[in-house]
Amino acid sequence: MMLLTVLCSVFVGVCSVSASGPKKLLTYSLSDNRPLKKALGYDEDVFFNFTELTSKYGYLTEDHVVTTEDGYILNVFRIPSKCDNTKGYPVILMHGLVDSSDAWILAGPQVGLAYILSDNCYDVWAANGRGNTYSRNHISLDPNKDPEYWNFSFDETGNYDLPAIIDYVTQTTEKPKVYYVGHSQGTTDYFIMASLRPEYNTKIQLSVNLAPIAFMKYIKSPIPIILAQQTEIFKKFLDELGFGEIFAKQQILHHLVEKICQLAPEPICGTGLALTTGYKRDSISERTLSIAFGHLLVGISSKTFSHFGQLIVSKKFQRYDEGKEGNFQRYGTERPPDYNISLVTSPVLLICGINDWVSSLEDVNELSSKLPNMVEEYVVPDPTWSHNNHLWGINAPKYVFNKILSYFRVYDVK
């Protein structure tokens, strides 16, 4: 019983459990003690939020609120163009798993894609998917009290969040289309939206997908492979507790990771990246690593974690498996249907790395072969390039961002 309580405290919240089962579940948030962190020598960028970071580096930010058709309230940060004349189309940036809009700016103005796009005269919209630290609201459900709030995976992020964000951006800017840039799960969200809501393909001028994830047949990382075999057990454990969030910000695990990565960003946290997503030493600066791990682990649903496990085990790009009875109720079939990639008719650019242990080249090749309007599958010409180098790599501007800008210049006038 003590083990159950400890596990829940570290990964989820504070649980009061009896021999007959859970009696009560409480969430908690440890104090973000900034004076103490400063005294301990933390880089302030570790604990600054999105608007504090952009303000520090001289960029204006607007905070926009978007409500989805199923009631989730999302925060989207806008960084207007730094030029008098804004180019092309608005750019929507969508983060990956256990991440947030911070991913696009935490490497600083020289490497952060959101800053670079603004400097190059683009109107930037950094989105946040449901459930993360910036988008933890709902019109009627309380994420701290209502387990129903957490009954979603990336299926809902693609099916509801992205359409709502795209509609909001096009209406606000009075532009008919947007550029979309996703990283990791942010690409998964996109392929889901474009297949389940194909009418949105007409609102996309170009979709750029960094470390794209749809199929996970050839994932190389041993940790996700091992965890995938246990995801259903872990999900049932959390369901029994009536709680659906894991890896939340300001809880024990977040603070442990944040502190460790201040003390030893390269040997410990760099090694952690290497074991999970692939990583080459010194390809991301030590300062950026320490800052990044202060911004990761910002809350996801256990169902999202479980859905990725299902993709790995099934070797298919399919909707969430609710079990035979649940599948009949939701989909009308015994097994969950595959996402129909052939319906993704918008122009798609795939950007991938040889040393990416999560988004393998073999899986990207399969995805590429099924996309009807694939403009290029670009493999970064660096054999050590891995999953998070797209975001924070020292050479990301050279290998990735210049590529994106060159495509935008072409599609600006199409």
Residue, then its C-alpha position, 0 to 999 in steps of 0.5 A: m500500500m505504501l508503494l502505491t502511495v509513493l508511486c502516485s505521489v511521484f508520477v501523479g499526485v497525492c493519494s489516500v489509499s485503503a486496503s479496499g481501494p482508493k478513498k480520495l485523490l488529491t492533486y498538488s503543486l509544489s511551490d515554484n520558489r524562485p528566490l530559492k532557485k536564484a540563490l541556488g544559481y538556477d538560470e532564470d530562463v529555467f523558471f521563466n514562462f513563455t511571456e517572461l522569456t519573450s519579454k526578456y529577449g525583446y519580443l512582443t507577445e499576445d496571449h490568446v484563448v481558444t475554446t474547442e467544440d468539446g469545451y477545452i480552453l487552450n492558450v495560444f501565444r502570438i509573437p507578431s512579425k518584427c517587420d513592418n510588412t508581415k510575410g506570407y501566412p501566419v505560422i502555427l507551431m505545435h509542440g510534442l509530448v510532455d512539452s509546451s509552446d516553450a519548446w520553440i523559444l527556450a534555446g534563445p533568439q539565435v536558435g529558437l524557431a519562434y524568434i527566428l520566424s518573427d525576425n524573418c517577418y512571419d506572424v507566429w502562433a505558438a499553440n498549447g494542446r489540452g492538458n499542458t501547463y498553459s491549457r489546463n482549463h475547461i468550460s465545465l470540468d476541473p482538471n484537479k477534481d474531474p477525471e473526465y477532463w483527462n479522458f483524451s489522447f492525441d486523437e482529440t488533440g488532432n480532432y478538436d484542438l488543431p481545428a479550433i486553433i486554425d479557425y481562430v488564427t485565420q479569423t483573427t488574422e483574416k488570412p485564408k490559410v496558415y503554415y503549420v509546423g509540428h514537432s514529434q506528437g505535434t506532427t501526429d496531431y496534424f496527420i490525425m486532423a488532416s485525415l479525420r477533418p479533411e476539410y482543413n487541408t484547404k486551410i494549410q498552405l504548407s505543413v512542416n513536420l519535424a521528427p514526424i510520428a505516425f507509424m512506430k514499427y521501427i522505433k529504436s529507443p528501448i525505453p518506449i518499447i519496454l514501456a509500451q508493453q506495460t502501458e495498459i497495466f499502468k493505465k488501469f492502475l491510474d483508472e482505478l485511482g480515478f486520475g488521468e494525468i501524469f508528469a505534471k509540472q510543479q510535482i515531485l518528478h518535475h522538480l527532481v528533473e529540473k534540479i538534476c539538470q541544473l547540476a549535470p545537464e550533459p552527463i545526466c540529462g544528455t544521457g537521458l535524451a540519448l537513451t530515449t530519443g537519441y542524442k550526440r554529446d554537445s549537439i545541444s548546448e549545456r545551457t539549453l539542456s538545463i533550461a529545456f529540462g526545466h520546461l519539460l514534464v508539463g502534464i499529459s493524460s495517461k490515455t495519451f501515454s497509452h495511445f502511443g504504447q498501442l501504436i508501438v505494439s500494434k505497429k499501426f497508425q490507428r485510433y485509440d483502442e477502447g476494447k471490443e465493447g468500447n470500439f463498437q460504441r465509438y467506431g462501430t467496429e470491433r477494432p479501432p480503425d486506421y487513420n486514413i493518410s491518403l486524406v492528408t492532401s495538403p502539401v507536406l514537408l517531412i524533416c527527419g534525422i538519421n540518429d532519431w530513435v523515436s521517429s525512425l527513417e524506416d517509419v518516415n519512409e512508410l509515411s512518405s509513401k502514403l502521403p498524396n501531396m508530399v513535397e519532400e522527405y528531407v533527411v538532415p545531412d548530419p549522421t548524429w541528428s536526432h529527435n530534439n536537435h530539430l528544436w534546440g540543436i546548435n546547428a538547427p538554424k543551419y540544417v532545419f530552419n533555413k530549409i523551412l524558410s526557403y520553403f516558406r519563401v516559395y509558398d508565400v507567393k503560391 
